[in-house]
Amino acid sequence: MNKKYAQIIVNNRASQVDRPYTYIVDDDLKDVVKEGMRVIIPFGKGNKLIKGIVVQIIDYWNDGYSLKKVVDVLDDKPLISKELIDLSTWMKEYYLSSYIDAFQPVLPPGDFKEVNTFVEKVEDYYNKDINEDELKIISYLDINGKILLEDLKKSLKLPNINKTLNSLENRGIIETTIDIKTKIDRKLEKWVKLLQRELSLLEMYDSIGTRAVKQREIIQFLYEVKDISFKELSEKMNTTLSTIKAIEKKGLLKIYEREVNRDPIKKDISDYKKHDLSVAQRKVFDRIVRSFNKENEENKFLIHGVTGSGKTEIYLQLVEEMIKNEKGSIILVPEISLTPQTIDRFVGRFGDLVAVLHSRLSYGERFDQWRRIKEGKVKIVVGARSAVFAPFKKLGLIIIDEEHEATYKSSQNPKYNTVEVAAKRVDIENAFLVMGSATPSLETYYNSLNGNLRLLELQERVNKYALPEVIVVDMREELSNGNKSIFSKELYDSICENFKNGKQTILFLNRRGFSTFVSCRNCGYVVKCDNCDISMTYHRNMNKLRCHYCGLAINPPSICPVCKSNYIKYFGIGTEKVEELARELFPNARIARMDMDTTTGKGSHESILEDMKNGKIDILIGTQMISKGLDFENVTLVGIIAADTTLNLPDFRSPERAFQLVTQVAGRAGRGDYNGKVILQTYNPEHYSIQFSKEHDYKSFYNTEISLRQEFLYPPFLDLISLLIYGENNNKVASIAKEVYNLLVEESKWIEREILNNHIIGPYPAPLEKIKNNFRWQILIKSKRENISSLKTLLKRVCIDNKYKLKIDDVKFSIDIDPNSIL
């Protein structure tokens, strides 16, 4: 008989065990074990029994080693699909991560070892052909109710029990579900179902008798519906539990308990009616749908549409097409703050077909949402970055809104880029990718011009609303005219007028806190974080200096610790300071702030946005979380307090980020029946990214920026890898960084010499030199696309497998493929 072998990964990040292990699958498990299931295996010298995940099943093995056997199977169906296994394996190779890190995003939320399978009887087995073993299982479930699969196996000890369970489940007699708890303490609700449906209504009436009129009405109602919650039944039929129990005693219905899902969509969401598409929207929609219906057509699209051009309505109607084809759709938004608004629209249109996945959900809520998707109970997922891994059986469409956003890049291993992962996933699953942005990333737009994806354009706002006028205010002139306030005269006057007219204002500053640093005017000392060597930000509401990298909070000094003078001064501004000054200048206005400090609580985003939508806020002050996607008809003024905060960062993407941020913030104005105005305050009004954003001119910005990228050899013309070497001993880190650099240069000489002579850059202290007590050194590698896999292999040999026996006990490496930033 042909043997089968399972390739299994274990939950261990150590590089020595970071590979699949091969185990024999015995005949009794051969038809049961499938890729994506968890199994029990003996591991290591002591043959300790541990849990692993099957990532591949093979028919042949000839390596000379004696193999151990799979002991047991924990699941009756795969936790992850073959397609998601392929995606994880690709991520492991592409982003140089460990197997377990690459598989973590596609596994159930939390620890896969904690997931449990439960078994329960859901249907009577009369008139069905039942064998002896099946009867034992059914009888056990009749007595014990819903039970852990593990406990069922231990109690019954039946041979080939997995096959028997599969047979019962296929015939609908039992049902298996997964949960993260070991016992059934979930929220349960009473439900009612009609039994003996083979009887006619008249035969049921006979069982009830002529006098019980209410019972007859209930039976007639249940005859026409499926199972119903007791709560709903009692409301609709104006009945009590004792009446229902009386019918149950006559054997006509059954009262049972059903689990209530932990639902993160708390509030009632009103219907979001379908809009007729404009001519421009219809053209874009039709072009994409044409590909849905044709073999071998393009499967990736970029909708480049100005802010307010109606991209969301196109997304909604594309999803509707997928529902008609019984396929799932994933809608990704870059910020949690955008999720409530997107949920409102999708739930308002599609109701219970929508699930939500993002980091603000509780562990239980996240698991329940994941399970609803896995079990095929929903057709749409709305969420932030990690929702790209939603476990649909039949995926049809991934939509990435605001695709240019930096939050689509993960900072945790694997450091994946959501756009790249989505593109790979739709290729694996024969699905479609639609991205949308008013300011696409340079790489995406470059790819669309070079035919790697189809570019579709929306050049006008819906209903022909004008794009807002952008007024650039040179803050140097304000200063020379004696205005030392953070509000220019133009901005102050405009806010007053807007408030008088009953309109709403958004004030944007991409920096939270009260002041950006505390310094001594006498000797120049700046208060820095001891752990990070980065200036600390003053937060007035708590009267603390806080480090935004490690979270350390200290009391602000009143005397300079260096020169002992009392000339301690607070410099710079953050959103908290803007809020205080706005309250002084506009005492009658209702003012709210939305940044990381005010939105830590659960539901805090929703409540601020709800107040804004309902006109309870006159001035909303915030960081980048208010810069995109939000759609409030009554906002007619946007003030950008300091456009230079992003522009002056030492990063090759800074001009692009500045252009995107200004354009996106500006896009919040004038989305209703009134014209919008944007006031952009800057100390650098001549900069091309400021000038082009003033004109809403993406194409001119792109042409200027792409030529600079080409000249200085940055993406998309070369691929980029950032290697960070860090540890607590600066000398050790610097020494290892130099050794690694020398090895990379020496070992890569066989790759085209002219490429690498000047394109392994470093090692040098990282721009943020010390974070969380770790000193950081950086090496940048630029490479042509055709050489990148060879360089990754070399990096793996040097830094991960340590083939060159470097003394790296106290030093760690962080490898970032296609980094979003080189800070």
MIVEXZA-317101 format. One record per residue (C-alpha): residue in three letters; x, y, z. Coordinates in steps of 0.2 Angstrom, whole numbers, padded with zeros to 4 digits, always signed. Layout:
BEGIN
ALAXYZ...
END
This chain:
BEGIN
MET+0000+0000+0000ASN+0007+0017-0005LYS+0013+0027+0010LYS+0009+0046+0013TYR+0020+0058+0022ALA+0016+0075+0030GLN+0027+0090+0030ILE+0024+0099+0046ILE+0029+0115+0054VAL+0030+0118+0073ASN+0027+0133+0083ASN+0045+0138+0086ARG+0054+0154+0079ALA+0072+0147+0082SER+0081+0147+0065GLN+0088+0129+0069VAL+0070+0122+0068ASP+0063+0134+0056ARG+0059+0121+0042PRO+0045+0108+0038TYR+0048+0091+0047THR+0042+0075+0038TYR+0032+0062+0047ILE+0024+0046+0041VAL+0005+0046+0040ASP-0002+0029+0045ASP-0015+0020+0035ASP-0029+0024+0048LEU-0025+0043+0046LYS-0021+0043+0028ASP-0039+0048+0022VAL-0041+0060+0036VAL-0025+0071+0037LYS-0026+0085+0025GLU-0015+0101+0022GLY-0020+0115+0034MET-0025+0103+0048ARG-0016+0103+0066VAL-0009+0086+0071ILE+0000+0079+0087ILE+0018+0074+0083PRO+0032+0067+0093PHE+0046+0080+0093GLY+0065+0081+0097LYS+0075+0068+0106GLY+0063+0066+0121ASN+0049+0063+0108LYS+0038+0076+0117LEU+0021+0077+0110ILE+0017+0094+0102LYS+0005+0102+0090GLY+0010+0106+0072ILE+0002+0111+0056VAL+0002+0101+0040VAL+0008+0112+0026GLN+0010+0098+0012ILE+0006+0080+0009ILE+0018+0070-0002ASP+0018+0052-0008TYR+0037+0049-0009TRP+0051+0051+0003ASN+0069+0044+0001ASP+0081+0053+0012GLY+0088+0039+0022TYR+0082+0045+0039SER+0070+0035+0049LEU+0054+0045+0051LYS+0042+0046+0066LYS+0023+0045+0064VAL+0009+0057+0066VAL+0000+0052+0082ASP-0017+0061+0080VAL-0027+0074+0071LEU-0034+0088+0080ASP-0046+0095+0067ASP-0059+0087+0056LYS-0057+0100+0043PRO-0042+0111+0038LEU-0040+0127+0048ILE-0031+0135+0033SER-0034+0132+0014LYS-0021+0126+0002GLU-0021+0143-0006LEU-0017+0152+0010ILE-0003+0139+0013ASP+0004+0144-0004LEU+0003+0162+0001SER+0012+0160+0017THR+0026+0150+0009TRP+0028+0164-0003MET+0029+0177+0011LYS+0042+0167+0020GLU+0053+0167+0005TYR+0049+0184-0001TYR+0051+0193+0016LEU+0064+0182+0023SER+0053+0178+0039SER+0052+0162+0049TYR+0039+0149+0044ILE+0029+0152+0060ASP+0029+0171+0057ALA+0023+0169+0039PHE+0009+0157+0044GLN+0003+0167+0059PRO-0007+0180+0049VAL-0017+0166+0040LEU-0020+0156+0056PRO-0035+0159+0068PRO-0033+0175+0078GLY-0022+0171+0094ASP-0012+0155+0097PHE-0017+0141+0085LYS-0012+0129+0099GLU-0027+0135+0109VAL-0040+0132+0096ASN-0052+0118+0100THR-0064+0108+0090PHE-0082+0105+0097VAL-0094+0091+0091GLU-0113+0092+0093LYS-0128+0082+0087VAL-0139+0093+0076GLU-0151+0081+0067ASP-0160+0066+0072TYR-0154+0050+0064TYR-0170+0041+0061ASN-0172+0033+0044LYS-0154+0034+0041ASP-0142+0020+0039ILE-0132+0020+0056ASN-0118+0008+0060GLU-0112+0003+0078ASP-0098+0015+0080GLU-0109+0029+0073LEU-0123+0025+0086LYS-0110+0025+0100ILE-0105+0043+0095ILE-0123+0049+0093SER-0128+0041+0110TYR-0113+0049+0119LEU-0118+0066+0111ASP-0136+0064+0117ILE-0130+0062+0135ASN-0116+0075+0135GLY-0122+0088+0122LYS-0109+0099+0114ILE-0092+0092+0118LEU-0073+0094+0114LEU-0067+0083+0100GLU-0052+0078+0111ASP-0063+0073+0125LEU-0075+0063+0114LYS-0060+0053+0107LYS-0053+0050+0124SER-0069+0043+0131LEU-0074+0032+0116LYS-0057+0026+0110LEU-0065+0020+0094PRO-0053+0014+0079ASN-0054+0026+0064ILE-0065+0038+0074ASN-0060+0053+0062LYS-0068+0043+0047THR-0084+0040+0057LEU-0085+0058+0062ASN-0083+0064+0044SER-0096+0052+0038LEU-0109+0058+0051GLU-0105+0076+0047ASN-0107+0073+0028ARG-0124+0067+0032GLY-0129+0082+0043ILE-0131+0072+0059ILE-0117+0080+0068GLU-0109+0097+0066THR-0091+0102+0071THR-0086+0120+0076ILE-0070+0128+0082ASP-0068+0140+0096ILE-0054+0147+0107LYS-0061+0141+0123THR-0060+0124+0131LYS-0077+0124+0139ILE-0094+0130+0133ASP-0096+0147+0142ARG-0102+0156+0127LYS-0117+0167+0127LEU-0132+0156+0123GLU-0150+0161+0117LYS-0166+0150+0117TRP-0171+0145+0099VAL-0187+0136+0093LYS-0188+0123+0079LEU-0203+0113+0072LEU-0201+0094+0073GLN-0210+0081+0063ARG-0211+0092+0047GLU-0217+0076+0038LEU-0234+0078+0046SER-0247+0090+0037LEU-0253+0105+0047LEU-0270+0097+0050GLU-0261+0082+0058MET-0252+0094+0069TYR-0268+0103+0074ASP-0275+0086+0079SER-0261+0083+0091ILE-0264+0100+0099GLY-0283+0099+0100THR-0297+0112+0096ARG-0296+0122+0112ALA-0278+0127+0112VAL-0280+0141+0099LYS-0264+0150+0103GLN-0254+0134+0101ARG-0262+0131+0084GLU-0257+0149+0078ILE-0239+0146+0084ILE-0238+0130+0074GLN-0245+0138+0059PHE-0232+0152+0060LEU-0218+0139+0063TYR-0224+0129+0048GLU-0219+0143+0037VAL-0202+0148+0044LYS-0186+0140+0048ASP-0179+0140+0066ILE-0182+0156+0075SER-0176+0164+0092PHE-0188+0162+0106LYS-0186+0181+0109GLU-0192+0185+0091LEU-0206+0172+0092SER-0213+0179+0108GLU-0213+0196+0101LYS-0221+0191+0084MET-0234+0179+0092ASN-0236+0188+0109THR-0233+0172+0118THR-0225+0165+0133LEU-0212+0152+0137SER-0225+0141+0146THR-0235+0140+0130ILE-0220+0135+0120LYS-0216+0122+0132ALA-0233+0115+0132ILE-0232+0112+0113GLU-0214+0104+0116LYS-0222+0092+0128LYS-0233+0086+0113GLY-0218+0082+0103LEU-0221+0095+0089LEU-0207+0107+0093LYS-0190+0108+0102ILE-0183+0122+0112TYR-0164+0122+0111GLU-0149+0134+0115ARG-0139+0142+0101GLU-0123+0152+0102VAL-0124+0171+0100ASN-0109+0178+0091ARG-0098+0192+0099ASP-0103+0205+0086PRO-0092+0220+0084ILE-0105+0229+0074LYS-0114+0237+0089LYS-0126+0250+0083ASP-0140+0250+0071ILE-0134+0255+0054SER-0147+0264+0042ASP-0149+0258+0024TYR-0136+0265+0012LYS-0146+0266-0004LYS-0138+0262-0021HIS-0134+0277-0031ASP-0134+0278-0050LEU-0117+0279-0057SER-0111+0294-0067VAL-0105+0292-0084ALA-0087+0292-0078GLN-0090+0280-0064ARG-0100+0268-0076LYS-0086+0268-0088VAL-0074+0262-0074PHE-0086+0250-0067ASP-0090+0242-0084ARG-0072+0240-0088ILE-0068+0230-0072VAL-0084+0219-0073ARG-0079+0215-0091SER-0064+0206-0084PHE-0074+0197-0071ASN-0083+0188-0085LYS-0069+0184-0097GLU-0055+0171-0096ASN-0037+0177-0096GLU-0041+0195-0094GLU-0032+0208-0083ASN-0035+0205-0065LYS-0027+0220-0057PHE-0034+0238-0058LEU-0029+0255-0051ILE-0043+0268-0050HIS-0035+0285-0050GLY-0049+0297-0044VAL-0048+0314-0037THR-0055+0315-0019GLY-0074+0314-0019SER-0075+0306-0036GLY-0086+0292-0030LYS-0074+0277-0029THR-0084+0270-0014GLU-0100+0268-0024ILE-0090+0258-0038TYR-0083+0247-0024LEU-0100+0243-0017GLN-0107+0239-0035LEU-0092+0228-0039VAL-0095+0219-0022GLU-0113+0216-0027GLU-0107+0208-0044MET-0096+0196-0033ILE-0111+0191-0022LYS-0121+0187-0038ASN-0106+0175-0042GLU-0107+0168-0024LYS-0089+0174-0021GLY-0081+0184-0006SER-0074+0201-0006ILE-0061+0209+0005ILE-0061+0228+0007LEU-0046+0236+0015VAL-0045+0253+0023PRO-0028+0260+0029GLU-0034+0267+0046ILE-0045+0260+0060SER-0053+0278+0060LEU-0059+0274+0043THR-0067+0257+0047PRO-0083+0264+0055GLN-0087+0274+0040THR-0084+0260+0028ILE-0093+0248+0039ASP-0108+0260+0039ARG-0109+0260+0020PHE-0106+0241+0017VAL-0117+0235+0031GLY-0130+0249+0026ARG-0130+0241+0009PHE-0127+0222+0012GLY-0132+0219+0030ASP-0127+0203+0039LEU-0116+0198+0024VAL-0102+0209+0031ALA-0089+0204+0044VAL-0076+0216+0052LEU-0058+0212+0055HIS-0046+0225+0064SER-0034+0226+0079ARG-0047+0236+0090LEU-0058+0220+0091SER-0057+0210+0107TYR-0049+0193+0105GLY-0066+0184+0106GLU-0074+0196+0093ARG-0059+0194+0081PHE-0061+0175+0082ASP-0079+0175+0080GLN-0078+0186+0064TRP-0064+0175+0058ARG-0075+0159+0060ARG-0090+0167+0052ILE-0079+0170+0036LYS-0072+0153+0037GLU-0089+0145+0038GLY-0095+0154+0023LYS-0108+0164+0033VAL-0102+0181+0026LYS-0098+0187+0009ILE-0089+0203+0013VAL-0075+0208+0025VAL-0070+0226+0029GLY-0054+0229+0039ALA-0037+0235+0040ARG-0021+0227+0034SER-0022+0210+0041ALA-0040+0207+0033VAL-0030+0203+0017PHE-0029+0186+0024ALA-0048+0183+0027PRO-0051+0164+0025PHE-0064+0164+0011LYS-0066+0148+0003LYS-0071+0157-0014LEU-0062+0173-0015GLY-0067+0184-0029LEU-0061+0202-0026ILE-0049+0212-0015ILE-0051+0231-0014ILE-0038+0242-0007ASP-0044+0259-0003GLU-0031+0273-0002GLU-0018+0261-0008HIS-0004+0273-0005GLU-0005+0273+0013ALA+0010+0269+0024THR+0000+0259+0036TYR-0002+0245+0023LYS+0016+0240+0027SER+0018+0229+0042SER+0031+0233+0055GLN+0031+0216+0063ASN+0038+0200+0055PRO+0034+0196+0041LYS+0036+0214+0036TYR+0024+0212+0022ASN+0017+0225+0010THR-0002+0223+0009VAL-0002+0228-0009GLU+0011+0215-0014VAL+0002+0201-0004ALA-0015+0205-0011ALA-0007+0205-0029LYS+0000+0188-0025ARG-0016+0181-0017VAL-0027+0186-0032ASP-0015+0177-0043ILE-0016+0161-0033GLU-0035+0161-0031ASN-0040+0168-0048ALA-0047+0183-0040PHE-0047+0202-0044LEU-0038+0216-0036VAL-0045+0234-0037MET-0035+0248-0029GLY-0040+0266-0027SER-0032+0283-0023ALA-0032+0301-0027THR-0013+0301-0024PRO-0007+0283-0029SER+0011+0278-0023LEU+0024+0281-0036GLU+0027+0263-0038THR+0009+0258-0041TYR+0007+0272-0053TYR+0023+0268-0062ASN+0017+0250-0063SER+0000+0255-0071LEU+0009+0266-0084ASN+0020+0251-0088GLY+0006+0239-0091ASN+0008+0228-0075LEU-0010+0234-0070ARG-0024+0243-0079LEU-0025+0262-0075LEU-0043+0269-0074GLU-0046+0287-0071LEU-0060+0298-0062GLN-0055+0316-0065GLU-0071+0325-0058ARG-0080+0324-0041VAL-0097+0316-0041ASN-0111+0329-0045LYS-0097+0340-0053TYR-0093+0348-0036ALA-0077+0359-0038LEU-0061+0353-0030PRO-0057+0365-0015GLU-0047+0381-0018VAL-0030+0379-0009ILE-0022+0395-0002VAL-0004+0394+0003VAL+0001+0405+0017ASP+0020+0409+0019MET+0023+0408+0038ARG+0039+0418+0036GLU+0029+0433+0030GLU+0017+0431+0045LEU+0032+0432+0057SER+0039+0447+0048ASN+0022+0455+0050GLY+0022+0452+0069ASN+0011+0437+0070LYS+0019+0424+0081SER+0003+0414+0083ILE+0002+0396+0075PHE-0014+0403+0066SER-0011+0414+0051LYS-0022+0429+0049GLU-0030+0421+0034LEU-0034+0405+0044TYR-0041+0414+0059ASP-0052+0425+0049SER-0058+0410+0039ILE-0062+0399+0054CYS-0072+0414+0061GLU-0082+0416+0045ASN-0085+0397+0044PHE-0091+0396+0062LYS-0103+0411+0059ASN-0110+0402+0044GLY-0114+0386+0054LYS-0101+0376+0044GLN-0088+0364+0051THR-0069+0366+0051ILE-0055+0352+0051LEU-0038+0358+0057PHE-0024+0346+0053LEU-0006+0344+0061ASN+0004+0328+0059ARG+0011+0329+0077ARG+0002+0325+0093GLY+0006+0332+0110PHE+0007+0350+0117SER+0025+0354+0112THR+0037+0344+0102PHE+0052+0347+0113VAL+0058+0355+0129SER+0075+0364+0129CYS+0086+0376+0139ARG+0088+0393+0131ASN+0104+0396+0141CYS+0114+0381+0135GLY+0104+0372+0122TYR+0101+0356+0132VAL+0086+0346+0125VAL+0077+0334+0136LYS+0079+0317+0127CYS+0073+0299+0132ASP+0086+0289+0141ASN+0080+0273+0132CYS+0079+0281+0114ASP+0090+0296+0113ILE+0076+0305+0105SER+0068+0322+0111MET+0053+0319+0122THR+0036+0327+0118TYR+0027+0337+0132HIS+0009+0332+0135ARG+0000+0345+0145ASN-0015+0336+0150MET-0005+0324+0160ASN+0010+0336+0163LYS+0022+0323+0157LEU+0036+0322+0144ARG+0033+0306+0134CYS+0043+0297+0122HIS+0033+0292+0107TYR+0044+0277+0103CYS+0045+0268+0119GLY+0031+0276+0129LEU+0043+0282+0144ALA+0034+0296+0153ILE+0044+0308+0165ASN+0040+0324+0174PRO+0046+0340+0165PRO+0062+0348+0173SER+0060+0366+0180ILE+0079+0368+0181CYS+0091+0363+0167PRO+0101+0348+0173VAL+0116+0353+0163CYS+0119+0372+0167LYS+0106+0373+0182SER+0098+0388+0174ASN+0079+0390+0175TYR+0077+0395+0156ILE+0068+0379+0152LYS+0056+0383+0137TYR+0043+0373+0127PHE+0046+0373+0109GLY+0036+0367+0094ILE+0018+0363+0093GLY+0007+0347+0093THR-0012+0344+0092GLU-0015+0346+0110LYS-0007+0364+0109VAL-0018+0368+0094GLU-0033+0362+0104GLU-0029+0374+0118LEU-0026+0389+0107ALA-0042+0385+0097ARG-0052+0385+0113GLU-0045+0402+0118LEU-0048+0410+0101PHE-0065+0402+0098PRO-0073+0400+0115ASN-0090+0397+0109ALA-0085+0383+0096ARG-0088+0365+0100ILE-0070+0358+0098ALA-0064+0340+0098ARG-0047+0332+0095MET-0044+0315+0086ASP-0026+0308+0088MET-0018+0293+0096ASP-0020+0301+0113THR-0039+0303+0112THR-0044+0287+0103THR-0036+0273+0114GLY-0053+0268+0121LYS-0064+0255+0112GLY-0076+0264+0101SER-0068+0281+0103HIS-0066+0283+0084GLU-0084+0280+0081SER-0090+0292+0094ILE-0080+0306+0088LEU-0084+0303+0070GLU-0103+0301+0074ASP-0103+0318+0083MET-0094+0326+0068LYS-0107+0318+0056ASN-0122+0324+0067GLY-0115+0342+0068LYS-0110+0341+0086ILE-0093+0347+0083ASP-0088+0364+0075ILE-0069+0362+0074LEU-0061+0344+0073ILE-0042+0345+0076GLY-0032+0329+0072THR-0017+0320+0065GLN-0016+0309+0049MET-0030+0299+0055ILE-0042+0313+0049SER-0033+0316+0033LYS-0041+0303+0022GLY-0058+0295+0017LEU-0069+0304+0029ASP-0084+0312+0021PHE-0093+0326+0030GLU-0104+0337+0019ASN-0104+0351+0031VAL-0085+0353+0031THR-0081+0368+0020LEU-0064+0373+0028VAL-0048+0363+0031GLY-0033+0371+0039ILE-0016+0363+0038ILE-0006+0370+0052ALA+0012+0365+0046ALA+0014+0357+0030ASP+0033+0355+0033THR+0033+0342+0047THR+0033+0328+0034LEU+0043+0337+0021ASN+0058+0339+0032LEU+0061+0321+0037PRO+0077+0313+0030ASP+0069+0300+0019PHE+0068+0298+0000ARG+0049+0297+0001SER+0046+0313+0011PRO+0041+0324-0004GLU+0029+0310-0009ARG+0022+0309+0008ALA+0020+0328+0010PHE+0011+0329-0007GLN-0001+0314-0002LEU-0005+0321+0015VAL-0009+0339+0009THR-0019+0332-0006GLN-0029+0320+0005VAL-0032+0333+0019ALA-0038+0345+0006GLY-0050+0332-0001ARG-0060+0333+0016ALA-0066+0350+0011GLY-0081+0355+0000ARG-0089+0337-0002GLY-0107+0344+0000ASP-0116+0358-0009TYR-0104+0372-0003ASN-0087+0376-0010GLY-0072+0371+0000LYS-0057+0381+0005VAL-0040+0374+0011ILE-0027+0385+0020LEU-0010+0378+0019GLN+0003+0385+0031THR+0021+0382+0027TYR+0039+0389+0029ASN+0043+0382+0012PRO+0030+0387-0001GLU+0041+0385-0016HIS+0044+0367-0014TYR+0037+0357-0029SER+0026+0345-0018ILE+0018+0360-0010GLN+0015+0369-0027PHE+0008+0354-0036SER-0004+0349-0021LYS-0010+0367-0022GLU-0015+0364-0040HIS-0022+0346-0036ASP-0009+0341-0050TYR-0004+0323-0047LYS+0003+0320-0064SER+0015+0335-0063PHE+0021+0329-0046TYR+0023+0312-0052ASN+0034+0317-0067THR+0045+0328-0056GLU+0047+0315-0042ILE+0050+0300-0054SER+0064+0309-0063LEU+0073+0312-0046ARG+0070+0294-0041GLN+0078+0288-0057GLU+0093+0300-0055PHE+0096+0294-0037LEU+0092+0276-0040TYR+0077+0273-0029PRO+0062+0263-0031PRO+0054+0259-0043PHE+0070+0259-0053LEU+0079+0248-0040ASP+0073+0237-0027LEU+0078+0241-0009ILE+0082+0231+0007SER+0085+0239+0023LEU+0096+0229+0036LEU+0095+0235+0054ILE+0108+0229+0066TYR+0104+0233+0084GLY+0108+0229+0102GLU+0112+0237+0119ASN+0131+0238+0117ASN+0135+0251+0103ASN+0153+0245+0100LYS+0147+0227+0098VAL+0133+0233+0086ALA+0145+0244+0076SER+0158+0230+0075ILE+0145+0217+0069ALA+0138+0229+0056LYS+0155+0232+0049GLU+0158+0213+0048VAL+0141+0210+0040TYR+0144+0224+0027ASN+0161+0217+0022LEU+0154+0199+0020LEU+0140+0206+0009VAL+0152+0216-0002GLU+0164+0201-0003GLU+0151+0187-0006SER+0141+0197-0019LYS+0156+0200-0031TRP+0150+0187-0042ILE+0134+0197-0045GLU+0136+0211-0059ARG+0151+0221-0051GLU+0144+0238-0058ILE+0128+0236-0048LEU+0135+0232-0031ASN+0151+0243-0031ASN+0141+0258-0025HIS+0124+0250-0020ILE+0128+0242-0003ILE+0128+0258+0007GLY+0134+0259+0025PRO+0136+0254+0039TYR+0131+0270+0048PRO+0121+0274+0063ALA+0102+0274+0059PRO+0093+0291+0058LEU+0084+0286+0074GLU+0100+0280+0082LYS+0094+0273+0099ILE+0077+0266+0103LYS+0071+0256+0118ASN+0089+0255+0124ASN+0095+0248+0108PHE+0108+0256+0097ARG+0104+0254+0079TRP+0115+0253+0064GLN+0109+0252+0046ILE+0115+0245+0029LEU+0105+0249+0014ILE+0105+0237-0002LYS+0099+0243-0019SER+0098+0230-0032LYS+0091+0227-0049ARG+0075+0216-0049GLU+0084+0201-0057ASN+0097+0201-0043ILE+0086+0203-0028SER+0083+0184-0025SER+0102+0181-0025LEU+0105+0195-0013LYS+0091+0188-0001THR+0099+0171-0001LEU+0115+0179+0004LEU+0107+0189+0018LYS+0099+0174+0024ARG+0115+0165+0025VAL+0124+0179+0034CYS+0111+0185+0046ILE+0098+0172+0049ASP+0108+0155+0047ASN+0124+0163+0053LYS+0134+0152+0041TYR+0149+0163+0044LYS+0149+0160+0062LEU+0148+0178+0068LYS+0148+0181+0087ILE+0130+0188+0087ASP+0123+0183+0104ASP+0119+0200+0109VAL+0115+0207+0092LYS+0099+0206+0082PHE+0095+0209+0064SER+0079+0216+0056ILE+0078+0214+0037ASP+0065+0224+0028ILE+0061+0220+0010ASP+0054+0235+0001PRO+0054+0247+0016ASN+0042+0261+0017SER+0054+0272+0025ILE+0073+0272+0029LEU+0072+0281+0045
END
